[in-house]
């Protein structure tokens, strides 16, 4: 068991650098966790038949919808993700 007040760090990442480095690690962990939660929500909504775009012209299966998405949709997706980052 872990003592109260100690952090769980099996890889020893907390020893890798300065306080700024650890703060960057924490920030990126929170950011990537939020992106993963949003992706799961989008997957569940899409699988449930909710399509906020394309007038529900795509498949309800997220994997099939990914293949059916036009190239311009992928360009918008990549540029949007790049802008957010």
GIZICOR-V329983 format. One record per backbone hydrogen bond with DSSP energy under -1.0 kcal/mol. CO is the residue of the C=O (numbers start at 1). NH is the residue of the N-H. If there is no record, write none. Layout:
co->[CO CO]
nh->[NH NH]
This chain:
co->[3 9 12 13 18 19 20 21 22 23 24 25 26 27 28 29 30 31 32 33 34 35 36 37 38 39 40 41 42 43 44 45 46 53 54 61 62 63 64 65 70 71 72 73 74 75 76 77 78 79 80 81]
nh->[6 12 15 16 22 23 24 25 26 27 28 29 30 31 32 33 34 35 36 37 38 39 40 41 42 43 44 45 46 47 48 50 49 56 57 65 66 67 68 69 74 75 76 77 78 79 80 81 82 83 84 85]
